[in-house]
Amino acid sequence: MKSSTLRQLAPVAAFYILVLATPTLLSHDYYYLSILNMAGIIAIIVMGLNLLLGFAGQISLGHAALFGISAYTSAVMTATYGLPLAVGMLSGVGLTAVVALVVGMPVLKLKGYYLAMATLGFGLIVYIFFNEAISLTGGPSGFVGIPQLQVGSFVFDSDLSYFFLVWTTVTVVLLISLNLINSRIGRALMALHASDKAAQSMGINVARYKLFIFVLSAVFAGIAGVLYAHYLSFVAPSSFGFHFSVQLITMVVLGGMASLWGGIAGTVFLTAMPEFLRAYENMEVIIYGLILILCMMYLPQGMAGGVSKLIALIRGRFGHAR
Amino acid sequence: MDLGTFLQFLAAGLTVGSTYGLAALGFTIIFNTTGIINFAQGEFVMLGGLLAVVFMHWLAPGLPAAVVLAVLATTLVGLVMERLTIRPVQHTSVINLIIVTIGVSITIRGLMMLLWGKDTYVLPAFSGTTPIPLLGATIAPQSLWILGITLLVLAAMRYFFSRTIFGRAMLACSFEPKAARLMGISVERMVMASFMLSAFVGAVGGVILTPLTMTSYDVGVLLGLKGFAACILGGLGNPFGAAAGGLLLGVLEAFGAGLISSAYKDAIAFVVILAILLWRPSGLFGAPDTERV
C-alpha cells in the first residue's frame, strides 16, 4: 500500500469511529438521527458533485435529476413490479449511470455557461417527466409504498439502522473518492480543471476523463437516490427539482470546492440548518443565497479553506493556505 | 389546422415570446459588457411584475404610476446587485460567477417570498379585456400592448447602441475593455449601466406580461431560463438574435403545447435548446466560432 493511501486511511478511520459513536453521543435521539440520515444521503451526492465541480471544474445543475432517476427506478421496480430489492437498487444505480453516459457524451463538450444551461435543461426535462408521467411516478402527489431495505432477515426499519447503513456508505464513498483524487486520474482531473487545452497537450484524453467523472458522480447520486427512496418509503418530484440542484451546489461551495471533508461538513450544516431556523420560516432560502454570495466573495475555498487559513494563522505562518 | 387556430397559436406564442425576448435582451446587454451570464435575470422579470402589484396594493398610485415605479425600483436593484456582488468578485472563474448570480437570484426570490408570501397576483390589463377578433382568432388587447412595447424597447436599444455616445461606449467595453479605458471610457460605470439597463428591460417584460399570465415570487426561475434559452437559440452576444430567439421559442412552445401536449410545454423548449446546444452552440444567428473541445 502506498504511503499516501495510508495517510488518508487514518483520518477516515477516525471519522468512522466518530460515526459509530454518534448514536450513543446523541443518546439515540431519533430526531437528530433522522436529520443526520438525510445529511448522509445528500453528502454522498455532494461528494460526487465535488469530484465533478471542485476537482474537474465541470458544473452540473442537473444532479437532482440523476438522484431522482435512481430513486424512482428503484421505487417502481420494487413497489410497482414487486421485484427483489437487489434488482431495484441495481437497476436504479445502473439506469442513472446509463443516463449520465448518454447525456454526458454530447453535453460535456460544452463549457461554462453552456454546460450549466445544458445540465439545467436536462434536469428540468426529467423533473417535468416525474410530474407528468402520472401512471408511472404518481405525478405531483408522489409515489408511496416503497419497501424498506432488507438483508437476509434483517430489516432496516429504524432511524438507527439506517444511520449505520447510510454513514457506512458515506465512509466507503469517501474512501473511494480520496483514493481517486490522489491517483493518476485525480491529477488528470485537476489538470483539465486548470486548462483543458494544456491537459490535452499533455496527452490526457480530456473527453474521456470528463465523461468518467460525470458518470461516477452520477453513480454516487444513484446510490444516494436508492437509499433515499427506501429510507423515506415515499418520493415526490419536488425533492428532485432545480432548487435541490442549487442546494447541492451550495453544499459543495460552502464546504469548499475541492475538499471532500469540507463537502461533508457543509452538507451536514446546511441540512441541519432549517431545523434550527424553524422559528423563522422561509428564512432558509435567503440564507442559501447569501451563503453562495458571501462564500464566493470572502471564502472562495469554503469552510475547509477557512479552517486551514485559521490553522495557518495559529501556526504563525501567513503564507497562503490550502 | 384552420387559419383561426393557427393565428391563435401564433398570437399566444408571440406574446409570451416577447417576454422571453426581453429577458434574453437583458442577458445579452450584461454579457456584452462583462462576459457574465446573469442567472438573476429572471428575478428582474419577476420583480417588475410583482413590484407593480405591490405598489398598486400598498401605495395605490394607479396603474401607470405603479408600473413606472416598479420598473425604476427594479433598475435600482440591478444597480445594487452590481455594486454589492459583481464588482467585488470581478476577476474570478466562470463557475464562481455563475454561483454568485445564482446566489443573488435565490436571495431576491427568498426576500420576495418572505415579504409578500407565496400567493399569485395579477395586474389589471392596460386597456380592458374585450378580445379583439382577427380572422377567426381572438386576441387579448394586452397581447398587443406586449408586442408593441417589446418592439419599442428593441428599437430604442438599437438606437441607443448604434447612435448614442453612451451606448457606443458600452459596446466598446465589450469588444476590448483595455482599449475602451484608454479612450477615456469608465469601464466600471459601463458595467454598472449594463446591469441597470438589463434590469430595466427585464422589468418591462415582467410588467407587461403580468396582466396576462399573473405573477408570484417564483416565476423568475422559468422566465430566466427561457430567456437564456432564447439567447442560445439566437446566438449568445447578439441582442437582436436573442430577441428573435425569444419570439421563436415562444411560438415553438405555443404550437408544441397546442399540438403535442400542454403538460410537456416547458420540456419542449428545453429539448429544442439541448438540440441547438449540441448541433450549433453559437445559435441560429451567431457566428459559428464555438468553444468546444
Interface residues (C-beta under 8 A of the other chain):
Chain A: L53 G57 I59 P106 V107 K109 L110 K111 G112 Y113 Y114 A116 M117 A118 L120 G121 F122 L124 I125 I128 F129 N131 E132 D196 Q200 V206 A207 F242 V246 I249 V253 N282 M283 E284 V285 I286 I287 Y288 G289 L290 I291 L292 I293 M296 M297 P300
Chain B: I37 T85 P88 V89 T92 S93 V94 I95 N96 I98 I99 V100 I102 G103 V104 S105 I106 T107 I108 R109 G110 L111 M113 L114 V221 L225 F228 A229 I232 L236 A263 Y264 D266 A267 F270 V271 I273 L274 L277 L278 P281 E291 R292 V293
